Amino acid sequence: MSKLAKDGGTPVRSKALPPNYPGAVVYGKEEADFTSEVIYAQSPFRYYGADMKGAVESLENAMTRDLNVPYALAVTSGTAALVVAMKALGIGYGDKVIVPANTFLATAGAVVCCNAVPVYCDVDDSLNLDPHDLERVYDEEVKAVIVVPILGNPVDMDPVVAFAKKNGISVIEDMAQSCGVRYKGRYAGTIGDIGTFSFQMNKIITSGEGGAVVTHDLTLMERAIRYHDQGIVRHRARYGIDSPDEQFAFSGQNYRMNELSGAVMVEQWKKLPEIIGNMRKQHDRIAAALTSEIPGIKFRACPDPDGTIGSNLGIIFPTAGAAAAFNQAINAENVQAHALYGGKPVYMNPALFHQRSAEKDNFPYNYPFKKPVVVTENMCPSAVDLIPRTTYIPISPILSDQDGADIIEAVVKVHKALHVVV
């Protein structure tokens, strides 16, 4: 048995794998050329300029075409997209929004910034929201549910949509980590009432910061446009919107994407199929090899294996200690692996756990709900159990076959070495 690198042995790899920035690692001449074109045109604002290149509009057109959804709106970030989506739905003070216990804090934080209060739904073995737990957390003050496909793994949408329709609430799909995921042949993000995307540095495609909102509903689109641009609707003919400001305008904010970000994203969007294809190829190859080499290995569940994008390989260990030991050992082999969010549910973030906001009188938590929102450490027992027991190995779109072979070798080496003590 090979000695583990953490114990002084020779690591499987002499250098680290490519960094976990899927979109950024495929940056090239295409992104540079289009952004340079915008700069030389001296027209970085999306709505007017000396020599407009229409980058942001081109991105939105590409998204509507490829996602088969009629409306897309580019914004400044994934968090902005969530806020714009909730404002489009009219969510605000006195409302509750269901959030999965396993997500980045921005999902729940955006709810608070929309003056609503998050309530937390447990997860299943996919590490995504468990549709069977929705009934437990639902009450008449809930106005929406946000689903989050974690690290490229689709959510089981059919029961979520059915539950939402039965109770008259909206479905928001937070696609920040999973651009390109499908569920039963449809692109995730286009299945619920409104979908949001992030183009931040860690995401599948990136402009450093950026985001988008998509929907099938023109009324929601108009409200999203207004909120992201100070209550204004420009280019009305583009969307077929004919609503006088005197009757429909409301105060909004500024979440407009600029043309430089748009130019990068147009080229990144073109590369999305190749990025996903490369990740999926290596993901499936590695998973198949590990299934053969390690009998009984448990991967996180997937409600639609054909719909995953392969951006991360999730392995569930029998204990949190075993997962932590594996992570320490395999990182020493120069193969990256990690638990999400410090191994804790999102509601354990101090701001969310203690229900604190930046507003006067702790608004919006001060609303006198009929059923008060109480946060306790073990309120979502599956999340408490599964999050620290699950490790993720990022799969870069530029992995070579040798890189993939090294990941297989490292996982098998560490598993065999630790099996006696775990």
C-alpha positions as CSV (number, residue, x, y, z in Angstrom):
1,M,0.0,0.0,0.0
2,S,1.4,3.4,-1.0
3,K,2.2,5.8,1.8
4,L,-0.1,8.8,1.9
5,A,1.5,12.1,1.0
6,K,0.2,13.6,4.2
7,D,2.3,11.0,6.1
8,G,5.5,11.7,4.0
9,G,4.7,9.6,1.0
10,T,5.0,10.7,-2.7
11,P,1.9,12.5,-3.8
12,V,0.0,11.2,-6.8
13,R,0.5,14.5,-8.5
14,S,3.5,16.8,-8.4
15,K,1.3,19.9,-8.9
16,A,-2.2,20.9,-8.3
17,L,-5.1,20.3,-10.8
18,P,-6.5,23.3,-12.7
19,P,-8.2,25.8,-10.4
20,N,-12.0,25.5,-9.8
21,Y,-13.0,28.3,-12.1
22,P,-14.7,26.5,-15.0
23,G,-15.5,29.5,-17.2
24,A,-12.4,31.6,-16.4
25,V,-9.9,28.8,-17.3
26,V,-11.2,28.8,-20.9
27,Y,-10.9,32.6,-21.4
28,G,-9.1,33.4,-24.6
29,K,-8.8,35.7,-27.6
30,E,-12.6,35.7,-28.1
31,E,-13.4,37.4,-24.8
32,A,-10.5,39.8,-25.2
33,D,-11.4,40.8,-28.7
34,F,-15.1,41.6,-28.0
35,T,-14.3,43.5,-24.8
36,S,-11.7,45.5,-26.7
37,E,-14.2,46.3,-29.4
38,V,-16.5,47.7,-26.8
39,I,-13.7,49.8,-25.3
40,Y,-12.6,51.2,-28.6
41,A,-16.2,52.0,-29.4
42,Q,-16.3,54.0,-26.2
43,S,-19.7,52.6,-25.4
44,P,-19.7,50.6,-22.2
45,F,-23.3,51.3,-21.1
46,R,-25.9,48.9,-22.5
47,Y,-28.6,51.4,-23.4
48,Y,-26.8,54.1,-25.2
49,G,-23.3,55.2,-26.4
50,A,-21.3,56.6,-29.3
51,D,-21.0,53.3,-31.2
52,M,-23.2,50.6,-29.5
53,K,-22.1,47.0,-29.9
54,G,-25.2,45.5,-28.3
55,A,-23.3,42.9,-26.2
56,V,-25.8,42.6,-23.3
57,E,-28.7,42.3,-25.7
58,S,-26.8,39.7,-27.7
59,L,-26.3,37.7,-24.5
60,E,-30.0,37.9,-23.6
61,N,-30.9,36.8,-27.2
62,A,-28.6,33.8,-26.9
63,M,-30.0,32.8,-23.6
64,T,-33.6,33.0,-24.8
65,R,-32.7,31.0,-28.0
66,D,-30.7,28.2,-26.3
67,L,-32.8,27.9,-23.1
68,N,-36.0,28.0,-25.1
69,V,-37.5,30.7,-22.9
70,P,-39.0,33.9,-24.3
71,Y,-37.5,36.4,-21.8
72,A,-34.0,37.0,-20.4
73,L,-32.6,40.0,-18.5
74,A,-28.9,40.4,-17.8
75,V,-28.1,41.9,-14.4
76,T,-25.0,42.7,-12.2
77,S,-24.8,39.5,-10.1
78,G,-26.5,36.3,-9.1
79,T,-27.6,38.0,-5.9
80,A,-29.1,40.8,-7.9
81,A,-30.9,38.3,-10.1
82,L,-32.5,36.8,-7.0
83,V,-33.6,40.2,-5.7
84,V,-34.9,41.2,-9.1
85,A,-36.8,37.9,-9.4
86,M,-38.4,38.3,-6.0
87,K,-39.3,41.9,-6.6
88,A,-40.9,40.8,-9.9
89,L,-43.0,38.3,-8.0
90,G,-44.0,41.0,-5.5
91,I,-42.4,39.3,-2.5
92,G,-41.9,41.6,0.5
93,Y,-42.6,42.5,4.1
94,G,-44.9,39.9,5.8
95,D,-43.9,37.1,3.4
96,K,-41.9,34.0,4.0
97,V,-39.8,32.2,1.3
98,I,-38.7,28.6,1.6
99,V,-35.0,28.1,1.1
100,P,-33.0,24.8,1.0
101,A,-30.8,24.2,4.0
102,N,-27.9,23.5,1.7
103,T,-27.1,26.6,-0.3
104,F,-24.8,29.6,-0.3
105,L,-25.8,32.3,2.1
106,A,-26.7,34.7,-0.8
107,T,-29.9,32.7,-1.4
108,A,-31.3,33.3,2.1
109,G,-29.7,36.8,2.3
110,A,-31.5,37.9,-0.9
111,V,-34.8,37.0,0.7
112,V,-34.0,39.2,3.7
113,C,-32.9,42.0,1.4
114,C,-36.3,41.7,-0.3
115,N,-37.9,42.3,3.2
116,A,-39.1,38.8,3.5
117,V,-38.0,36.0,5.9
118,P,-36.5,32.7,4.9
119,V,-37.7,29.4,6.2
120,Y,-35.6,26.3,5.7
121,C,-36.4,23.1,4.0
122,D,-34.3,19.9,4.6
123,V,-32.3,18.1,1.9
124,D,-32.3,14.6,0.5
125,D,-29.4,12.4,-0.7
126,S,-29.0,14.6,-3.7
127,L,-28.0,17.3,-1.2
128,N,-30.7,19.5,-2.9
129,L,-34.1,20.5,-1.4
130,D,-36.2,17.5,-0.4
131,P,-39.7,17.9,-1.9
132,H,-41.1,15.7,0.8
133,D,-40.1,18.2,3.5
134,L,-42.0,21.1,2.0
135,E,-45.2,20.4,3.8
136,R,-43.4,20.6,7.2
137,V,-42.2,24.2,6.5
138,Y,-45.2,25.5,4.6
139,D,-47.8,27.8,6.0
140,E,-50.1,30.4,4.5
141,E,-47.5,33.2,4.9
142,V,-45.1,31.4,2.5
143,K,-45.2,33.0,-0.9
144,A,-42.5,31.2,-2.8
145,V,-39.9,28.4,-2.7
146,I,-36.4,28.7,-4.0
147,V,-34.7,25.6,-5.3
148,V,-30.9,25.5,-5.8
149,P,-29.3,22.7,-7.9
150,I,-26.1,22.3,-5.9
151,L,-22.9,22.0,-7.9
152,G,-24.3,20.8,-11.2
153,N,-26.9,18.3,-9.7
154,P,-30.5,18.8,-10.8
155,V,-33.4,19.2,-8.3
156,D,-36.4,16.9,-8.5
157,M,-38.6,19.5,-9.9
158,D,-41.9,17.7,-10.6
159,P,-43.0,17.3,-7.0
160,V,-41.8,20.9,-6.2
161,V,-43.9,22.4,-9.0
162,A,-46.9,20.2,-8.0
163,F,-46.6,21.3,-4.4
164,A,-46.3,25.0,-5.4
165,K,-49.3,24.8,-7.7
166,K,-51.4,23.1,-5.0
167,N,-50.6,25.9,-2.5
168,G,-50.6,28.8,-4.9
169,I,-47.0,29.8,-4.3
170,S,-44.2,30.7,-6.8
171,V,-41.1,28.6,-7.7
172,I,-37.8,30.4,-8.1
173,E,-34.9,28.4,-9.5
174,D,-31.5,29.7,-8.3
175,M,-29.1,28.3,-11.0
176,A,-26.0,30.1,-9.7
177,Q,-23.9,26.9,-9.5
178,S,-25.5,24.9,-12.3
179,C,-25.9,26.8,-15.6
180,G,-26.7,24.2,-18.2
181,V,-28.3,21.6,-16.0
182,R,-31.4,19.9,-17.4
183,Y,-34.3,18.1,-15.8
184,K,-36.3,15.6,-17.9
185,G,-35.1,17.3,-21.1
186,R,-35.8,20.9,-20.1
187,Y,-33.2,23.4,-19.0
188,A,-33.3,24.0,-15.2
189,G,-34.1,27.7,-14.6
190,T,-36.9,27.6,-17.1
191,I,-39.2,25.2,-15.3
192,G,-40.5,27.3,-12.4
193,D,-42.0,30.8,-12.5
194,I,-38.7,32.5,-12.8
195,G,-35.0,31.4,-12.9
196,T,-31.8,33.2,-11.9
197,F,-28.2,32.7,-13.0
198,S,-24.8,33.8,-11.7
199,F,-21.7,34.6,-13.7
200,Q,-19.4,35.2,-10.7
201,M,-15.8,33.9,-10.8
202,N,-16.5,30.4,-9.5
203,K,-19.4,29.7,-11.8
204,I,-19.7,27.6,-14.9
205,I,-19.3,30.6,-17.1
206,T,-18.1,33.9,-15.8
207,S,-17.6,37.6,-16.3
208,G,-16.1,38.0,-12.8
209,E,-19.5,39.3,-11.6
210,G,-22.8,39.1,-13.4
211,G,-26.2,37.4,-13.5
212,A,-29.4,37.0,-15.4
213,V,-33.1,36.4,-14.9
214,V,-35.3,34.3,-17.2
215,T,-39.0,33.7,-17.3
216,H,-41.9,32.7,-19.6
217,D,-44.2,35.4,-18.1
218,L,-44.2,38.9,-19.7
219,T,-45.7,40.5,-16.6
220,L,-42.8,39.2,-14.5
221,M,-40.3,40.3,-17.1
222,E,-41.7,43.8,-17.1
223,R,-41.5,44.0,-13.4
224,A,-37.9,42.6,-13.4
225,I,-36.9,45.2,-16.1
226,R,-38.4,48.0,-14.1
227,Y,-36.8,47.0,-10.8
228,H,-33.4,46.5,-12.3
229,D,-33.4,49.9,-13.9
230,Q,-34.9,52.5,-11.5
231,G,-38.4,51.7,-12.5
232,I,-37.9,52.5,-16.2
233,V,-38.7,50.3,-19.2
234,R,-36.4,51.2,-22.1
235,H,-36.7,49.6,-25.6
236,R,-40.4,48.7,-25.0
237,A,-40.8,47.4,-28.5
238,R,-38.1,44.8,-27.9
239,Y,-40.3,43.1,-25.3
240,G,-43.7,44.0,-26.6
241,I,-44.4,46.0,-23.4
242,D,-47.1,48.7,-23.6
243,S,-47.7,49.9,-20.0
244,P,-47.8,53.6,-19.2
245,D,-45.5,54.7,-16.4
246,E,-48.3,56.8,-14.9
247,Q,-50.1,53.5,-14.1
248,F,-47.3,50.9,-13.7
249,A,-44.1,52.6,-12.7
250,F,-42.6,51.9,-9.3
251,S,-39.3,52.7,-7.6
252,G,-36.4,50.4,-8.4
253,Q,-32.7,50.1,-8.1
254,N,-29.7,49.8,-10.5
255,Y,-28.8,46.2,-11.4
256,R,-28.0,46.8,-15.1
257,M,-25.2,44.7,-16.7
258,N,-22.6,46.8,-18.5
259,E,-21.4,46.1,-22.1
260,L,-17.9,44.9,-21.0
261,S,-19.4,42.2,-18.9
262,G,-21.9,41.5,-21.7
263,A,-19.1,41.1,-24.2
264,V,-17.3,38.5,-22.0
265,M,-20.5,36.7,-21.4
266,V,-21.5,36.5,-25.1
267,E,-18.3,34.6,-25.8
268,Q,-18.6,32.5,-22.6
269,W,-22.1,31.5,-23.5
270,K,-20.8,30.2,-26.8
271,K,-18.3,28.0,-24.9
272,L,-20.9,26.5,-22.5
273,P,-21.7,23.3,-24.5
274,E,-18.0,22.5,-24.7
275,I,-17.4,23.3,-21.1
276,I,-20.2,21.0,-20.0
277,G,-19.2,18.3,-22.5
278,N,-15.7,18.2,-21.2
279,M,-16.7,18.2,-17.5
280,R,-19.3,15.5,-18.1
281,K,-16.9,13.2,-20.0
282,Q,-14.3,13.3,-17.2
283,H,-17.0,13.1,-14.4
284,D,-18.6,10.0,-15.8
285,R,-15.3,8.3,-16.5
286,I,-14.0,9.0,-13.0
287,A,-17.3,7.9,-11.4
288,A,-17.4,4.6,-13.4
289,A,-13.8,3.8,-12.5
290,L,-14.3,4.5,-8.8
291,T,-17.5,2.4,-8.8
292,S,-15.4,-0.5,-10.1
293,E,-12.4,0.1,-7.9
294,I,-14.3,0.8,-4.6
295,P,-17.2,-1.5,-4.0
296,G,-20.0,0.3,-2.1
297,I,-18.8,3.8,-2.8
298,K,-21.8,6.2,-2.4
299,F,-22.2,9.2,-4.7
300,R,-24.8,11.8,-4.0
301,A,-28.2,10.9,-5.6
302,C,-29.4,12.5,-8.8
303,P,-33.0,12.7,-9.8
304,D,-32.1,12.9,-13.5
305,P,-28.6,11.5,-14.3
306,D,-28.8,12.6,-17.9
307,G,-29.3,16.2,-16.7
308,T,-26.2,16.7,-14.6
309,I,-23.3,18.8,-16.0
310,G,-20.5,16.9,-14.2
311,S,-18.9,20.0,-12.6
312,N,-18.3,18.2,-9.3
313,L,-18.2,14.6,-8.1
314,G,-20.0,14.3,-4.8
315,I,-19.1,11.4,-2.5
316,I,-21.0,10.6,0.7
317,F,-19.0,9.1,3.5
318,P,-20.3,7.1,6.5
319,T,-19.3,9.8,9.0
320,A,-18.2,13.4,9.0
321,G,-14.9,12.3,10.5
322,A,-14.3,10.0,7.6
323,A,-15.1,12.8,5.1
324,A,-12.7,15.2,6.8
325,A,-9.9,12.6,6.9
326,F,-10.4,11.9,3.2
327,N,-10.3,15.6,2.3
328,Q,-7.1,16.2,4.3
329,A,-5.4,13.2,2.7
330,I,-6.4,13.7,-0.9
331,N,-5.6,17.4,-0.9
332,A,-2.0,16.4,0.1
333,E,-2.0,14.2,-3.0
334,N,-2.6,17.5,-5.0
335,V,-6.2,16.5,-5.8
336,Q,-8.7,19.1,-4.5
337,A,-11.7,18.0,-2.4
338,H,-13.8,19.8,0.1
339,A,-16.9,19.9,2.1
340,L,-19.4,22.7,1.4
341,Y,-20.0,25.8,3.6
342,G,-17.9,24.6,6.5
343,G,-20.0,21.4,6.7
344,K,-23.0,23.3,8.1
345,P,-26.5,24.2,6.8
346,V,-26.9,27.7,5.5
347,Y,-29.0,28.8,8.5
348,M,-26.0,28.3,10.8
349,N,-24.5,31.4,9.2
350,P,-24.5,33.9,12.2
351,A,-26.6,36.6,10.5
352,L,-29.2,34.1,9.5
353,F,-29.1,32.0,12.7
354,H,-29.5,35.1,14.9
355,Q,-31.9,36.7,12.4
356,R,-30.1,40.0,12.1
357,S,-30.5,42.6,9.4
358,A,-29.0,46.0,8.7
359,E,-32.4,47.7,9.1
360,K,-34.1,49.6,11.9
361,D,-35.8,47.4,14.5
362,N,-34.4,44.3,12.8
363,F,-36.7,44.7,9.8
364,P,-38.1,42.4,8.3
365,Y,-37.7,39.9,11.1
366,N,-39.9,42.1,13.2
367,Y,-43.0,41.3,11.3
368,P,-45.7,39.7,13.6
369,F,-46.1,36.4,11.8
370,K,-49.0,34.2,12.7
371,K,-46.4,31.4,12.9
372,P,-43.1,32.8,14.1
373,V,-40.0,31.8,12.3
374,V,-37.7,30.0,14.7
375,V,-34.2,28.8,13.7
376,T,-32.6,26.0,15.7
377,E,-29.3,24.2,15.0
378,N,-30.9,20.8,14.2
379,M,-34.1,21.9,12.5
380,C,-33.1,20.2,9.2
381,P,-31.6,16.9,10.5
382,S,-30.7,15.5,7.1
383,A,-28.8,18.6,6.2
384,V,-27.0,18.5,9.5
385,D,-26.1,14.9,8.9
386,L,-25.3,14.9,5.1
387,I,-23.5,18.2,4.5
388,P,-20.4,17.4,6.6
389,R,-20.4,13.8,5.3
390,T,-20.3,14.8,1.7
391,T,-17.1,15.7,-0.1
392,Y,-16.8,17.3,-3.6
393,I,-14.1,16.9,-6.1
394,P,-14.2,19.7,-8.7
395,I,-14.1,18.6,-12.4
396,S,-12.4,21.2,-14.5
397,P,-13.4,21.6,-18.2
398,I,-9.7,21.5,-19.1
399,L,-8.9,18.2,-17.3
400,S,-6.8,15.9,-19.5
401,D,-7.3,12.2,-19.5
402,Q,-4.1,11.9,-17.4
403,D,-5.6,14.4,-14.9
404,G,-8.7,12.2,-14.7
405,A,-6.6,9.1,-14.2
406,D,-4.7,10.9,-11.4
407,I,-8.0,11.7,-9.6
408,I,-9.0,8.1,-9.8
409,E,-5.6,6.9,-8.5
410,A,-5.7,9.4,-5.6
411,V,-9.2,8.6,-4.5
412,V,-8.4,4.8,-4.6
413,K,-5.1,5.3,-2.8
414,V,-6.6,7.4,0.0
415,H,-9.7,5.2,0.4
416,K,-7.5,2.1,0.8
417,A,-5.1,3.7,3.2
418,L,-7.9,5.2,5.4
419,H,-10.2,2.2,5.2
420,V,-8.6,0.5,8.2
421,V,-8.9,3.6,10.5
422,V,-12.1,5.1,9.3
